[in-house]
């Protein structure tokens, strides 16, 4: 898997990751605005979250910030480790599922398990070059990202079909616990239609997307609510604890009985 600089979840190393909930704008496709600054060199583990991000990478010690690199992350189906150097900074916008094509003009499935960095990102979306100019501070980079998404949202003629939003909502409302057939019957559509909708909106097959939602649900039940692994598996909708253990190893490379220090991203409907 290619190297990414998406700090969607960190393991072991401190990075001062922070989300800015006051800047969220779901109507414009902005699910989360975030920034991070690494205080040491090493590796971060990125966990799949079913989302795509637009990121500006920079060297945090510079004033003004002179070198800014654009990164576009595709939807991941598993974890990967990212090399980070001390002082490396990131400003990012996490796009709401269903908004990737509208904002960037790219099919999310075309970037499954890969990311576009630097020239590759600019080649796919030349307008990103305008937000990669030198900046006074990290806040300016965040404002540029937000402005970029708002402009692209306003300029696009694409409208997310209501049925797509309904299907996405059903997956989120159930935290991935509903089966594809159940969601299809809820909306009086065929299973294959659910599959088409999810791949177009998220770049992931519905089963993979649902399992990512279950994974994050279980992580929060374990970490924030201090449930036992057996209870977390039941509440998150896994068939049993061994099933959850297998998903944790595949998606996170971790064990639910020995959770490392993680920073989990906010996942909204």
N, C-alpha and C positions, 0 to 999 in steps of 0.2 A: 504494500500500500504506500502511495507517495506521501512524503512528509507534508504536514499541514501545520499552520500556526494557530489553529482554532483552539482557544482555551475554553472549551465548553465544559470541561470538568478537570480538576487537577488532583494529582495524587502525590503525596509526600512533600512536595516543595511549596513554599509560600509564594503567592503571586499577587496578593492584594486585589483579588477579583471583586468587582462591585457592579451590581445592576442598578439602573436608574429607572425605577418603576414610573416616576412622574413623566417620563418621556415616551412611554408606551403609547402607540396609536394603532389599535387593531384595524381601524377602518382604512388606514394607509398601508397596512401589511406589516407594521412594526410590532412584533411580539415582545421584544426586549431590546434595550440599549444597555451596553455594558462596556467596561474597560478593565484592563489588568496591567500590572507592572511587576515583572519578576525581580526578586531581590537576591537571587542566586542562580547559578548555572546547574543544569541537570536535565531531567526529563519530566514531562507531564503526561498523564494518561488521559486521553480524550475518549469519553463515553458517547455512544450513539444516542441522539435525542430525537431523530426524525425531522430535524430542521436543517435549513441552509442559512449561512451567515455571510454578510459582507463585512470584511475586516480591513482596517488600516494598521499595518505594523510599523513601529518606529523605535528609535533608540531613546529611552526615557530620560537620559541624562543631558540630552542636548537642549539648549535654549538659544535661539529658536530651534524647532524640530526641522531638520533639513531633508532627511531621507525618509520618505514614506512609501511603503509598498502595499499595493492592493492585493487582497486575498479573497477569493470566493470559495466557500466550502460547500461541497455536495453532501447529500444525505448518506450517512455511514450505516453499515449493517453490523459493525463490530467495533471493538476498541482499537486504538493505536497509540503508540508512545511518540511524543513530540520533543525533539531536542530544543532546549531553551538556554539562552545565555543571560547572565545577570544584566539588568537594566533594560531588557527588551520589553517594549510596551505594545499594547494592543487597544484599539478602539473598535467596537463592533456593534452591528445591528443584526439581531436574529429575526429572520422573516417568518411571518405566520404561514403555516402550511396552506398551500393554494395560491400564495403570492409571488413565488419565485419567478414564474414565467412572466407575470405582469411587470415586475420591477426590472428584471434583467433580460427578458426575452429569450431565456434558456429553458429547455425542458429539464426539470430536476433529475429525471432518470438518466440523462446523458452524463451527469456528474456523480452517479452513484459510486460511492467508495473512492472518490478522487476529488482533488481540489485544484483550483487555478491560482497560481501565484505569480505576481509581477507581470511580465510581458504577456503571459498566457491569459491573465485576467483582463488586461487592457485590450488584448486582441479580441476577446469574446464580447467585451462591452467597452468600447473606446471612451465613453463618457466618464468612466471611472478615473481617467487621467486628470480631470479637473479637480478632483478631491485629493489627489496625491501630491499637491504642491506643498512647499514648506509652510509650516504653521507655527503660531506663537506658543500653543500649548495643546494638551490633550483635549481640553474642552472644545477647542476650535475644530479638531478632527471629528469629535462626536457630532457637533452641529453640522458639519459638512455631510456626514453620513445621513443624518436625519433629513437634511434638505434634499439630498440626492434621491432618497426614497420617496419623499413627498412629490418632487418634480416628476419622477418616472411614473408614479401612481396617477398623477393628474393628467399626464400626457397619453397614457395608454388607453386604448379603446376596449381592452379586454375586460370582461366582467365575469367573475366567478359564478358559475351556475348555482342557483339556490339549492339544487339537489346535492351538489358537491359539498356545500357548507353543511347541509343536514347530515350527510354521511360522515364527514369529518367530526361533526359534533357528537355523533353517536359513539364513535370510537373513543373520543376523549371523555365523554360522560361516563362511560363504562370502564375507563382506564384500561382499555384493551381486553376486557373480560368477555365481551359479546363475540360470538362466532360470526364469521362472514355470512353464513346462511341466515342467522337471526337478524342481522342488520339489513340484509336484502329483503327479508319478509316485512320488516318494519316499514320499509319505504316502497314496497311493492315493485321491486326491481329484481333482475337476475343476479346470481352470484358473480357472473362474469362482468356485469356492469359495475358492481362494487369494486372489483379488481381494477377495471379500467379507470374509474374515478380516482382511486387511491394512488395508482401509479402516475397518473397525470398531475395530481395535486402535490404529492410528496416525493415522487421518484422511487417509492418503495412498494412492494407487494403488501396487501392488507395484513397478511399474517405477520410479516416482519415488523410493520408499523405497530400493530397491536402488541407484539411481544416487547417492543421498546417501551411502550407506555406502561405495561405491566412491570417491567424491570425498574423503571423510575419510581413507580408506586411502591414497590417492595423496598427499594432503597430508602425512601422517606419513612416508611413504616418502621424499618429497622433503626435508622439513625435518629429520626426526630421523635418518634412515638415509642421507641424502645420495646417494640414487640419482639417476641421470641421468633427465631427463624420459622418454626412450624406455624405459628399464628400469622406471620407476615405472608407466608406462602398461601395460606387459606384465604386471607383477606385480599391479596392481590390477584387471586383467581388461578393460581397454578394448581395442577392436579394433585401435587404433593410436594413435600420439601425436596426430595431428590430432583424433581423436575425443575424447581427453582434453582437448585444448586447448579444444574447443567446450564441453565440460561445465564446465570451470573458468570460462570466460567467463560462462556462463549461471547457474551456481550461486554463483560468488564474485565475478564481475567482475574477475578477476585472471588472470595468465598463469603457468603452471607454470614458465616459464623465469625469471621475475622475481617471486618470492614476496615479498610485503611482510611486515612483522613481525606475526605472528599469535599469538594465544593460542587453542589448540584445546581444546575440551571433551573430557572422557573419555566415550567411548561404550562401554557394557557390553552384554553379551548380556541 
